[in-house]
Amino acid sequence: MTTATAPAPTTATGASPHLLRWLLRLHRPALYVWTATVLVLAAALLWLGGPLTDAAVTGWRQYDACRGATTCAYDQDAILRYKDVYTYTTWAVLALPLLVAGWAGASLIGGELESGTAHLAWTQGVSPTRWLAAKLAVPGALTAVGTALLVVLHRRAWLAGEHGIDTAKPWSSLETFYANGPLPVALALAGLTAGALVGLAKRRALAALVGGLSATLALWGTVQLAVPRLYPAVTTYTGLRHDGPAGSGITLDSGVVTADGTRVPDVFCGSAEYPRCRAVYDKLDAVGFYSTYHPPLLPLLAAPVDRHRHRPRRRRAVRGGRVHPDRAPHREEGEHRMSTLTPGLTRTVLRLHRPALAALTGFTLLAVGLLVVLVEFGADRARADLRDCASLDSVCPAGHYLVDYSYLLDRIGGLTALGVWAVAAWAGGALIARELESGTAQLAWTQGTTPGRWLAATLTLPALALTTGAAVVAAVFRWAWNAHQDLMYDEWGAGAAFVARGPALIGYALCALALGALTGLLVRRQLPALGVSLALAIVIGQLLEKLRPHLWPTLPGTGQGLPPHAWEVPGRHTAYHPASHFWPIQLLETGIVLAAAALATAAAFTVLRRRTA
């Protein structure tokens, strides 16, 4: 009797392709983008720490020499340019590695599981454990080198301007503190791990992307709350003759101490040498200031963050109008059956856009709810603060009520604008590119739906939803802004709050949707299209915010002679916009973004027509 011998399993070094070479080929687009990103940021940081810092230091020396002089000339543009470049590069060092890590970890793991490529690799002698280890280790090592370089260059640029530029960020500024230390690396590695974990759980690229980024951002928020309390802080006490609580560093708490040892929040009055401040401190029975803070420490030099990359997905084979069962899971087949059968184009688009519509509806309701709560309850608290100030001989905690009302309203405006951009970019870029990437759009075109009609329906229904949601938010936001004008600051033209209380919010949403559609048709891959379209929408918003003061002629004036609610032009202290200029500027900005949306939409139809001709 003959005994059969089982064949030995294929090893990774046998017939299967070399894992490292295969992995680098799959990550090649990501490697190119990461290399370009590191080089661009490194060049910006070298410019910041070299010529830009030198020019800003010279400008500040010229400004210091002007004190007491009748006429003055100094390079204000160099000072402002240093501030802008430092802010942008700092946030790029903090945010870009996290976004890339979450995107790469989620999209590569979730995308391969969704398309079935991972299962194919496991049948070629690569074990699932080895496959996952290589996907985490190789991109992690490459991104660690890039992020370490960015952190070192950022710290070098910060040190170059620390003592020569009066407005340079101190080490205790949270953005500077984190960008100069190891936190970006840890958060990037956490983002990669979270993306991989969610990708393994969800097996869908887009769901893994959202879940990984949400987990990473939640971890970031937890770290910011916990880090200042992980190490013992120092508390110092000073007399009332000082200008306020003493101590330089990351402040946890500060205020005044009463005779019985009670700590009272700082009233921001100043030294007791001023009679009004002395009266305030006497009523509080205050005997001194206190400050609890972390003194200057040298932030540790950080190691780089991790970032994973997106890999091309294998297209599913379509045979006889059906997805071949060996190429895609049955869940995907059912998911796209409605595009294959096309029971109605409108119903099809609504089903495809259902997650985006649900997200937009939830975001709109959340924004409206926050605005209503702020108007109905935040204003009462602010007025209570004002009454308390009046009881202290009109010495008020500077800006306290602004934090309660005006500041929070401005933050809601910013979140609303960014949220609409994100939903629009996702609906335009990700959904359109996903149908092109998976072949569902091409399949729909064979079922009696022309490419032009498909694109028109895909854009029209989300555009209507975005217009409705943005109009509701803009109307409620404008009501909240006008409800308590005495609690509002005068910088009505600055920030996203300007956009959020007029038709410009609708224009920006439609522009982001059109840019997303154009990007999706050009890139034809869902996650790169999402990132590029969202980045373009944000860049357009930043450029128009810089251009906004110059859209309408200004009036000359400065200081106390300005009318109520005048908006001083940033960088030009001798010109301002009165409140009556709000609508001309708002409508001009709306027209610009709507024109950009129209051009992007026309370009999208042109691209689609040429590619399907």
HULINTA-V367414 format. One record per run of one state. SS is the DSSP state (~ for helix, > for strand, _ for the rest). FROM is the first residue (numbers start at 0). TO is the last residue. If there is no record, write none. Layout:
ss: <SS/SS>
from: <FROM/FROM>
to: <TO/TO>
This chain:
ss: <_/~/_/~/_/~/_/~/_/~/_/~/_/~/_/~/_/>/_/>/_/>/_/~/_/>/_/>/_/>/_/~/_/~/_/~/_/~/_/~/_/~/_/~/_/~/_/~/_/~/_/~/_/~/_/>/_/~/_/>/_/>/_/~/_>
from: <0/18/26/27/65/75/115/116/122/127/161/173/179/182/202/204/227/233/238/248/258/262/265/274/284/285/295/317/319/321/323/329/335/336/341/344/352/353/391/399/404/405/438/439/445/450/483/484/487/495/500/503/523/525/550/554/556/558/561/566/568/574/577/578/612>
to: <17/25/26/64/74/114/115/121/126/160/172/178/181/201/203/226/232/237/247/257/261/264/273/283/284/294/316/318/320/322/328/334/335/340/343/351/352/390/398/403/404/437/438/444/449/482/483/486/494/499/502/522/524/549/553/555/557/560/565/567/573/576/577/611/612>
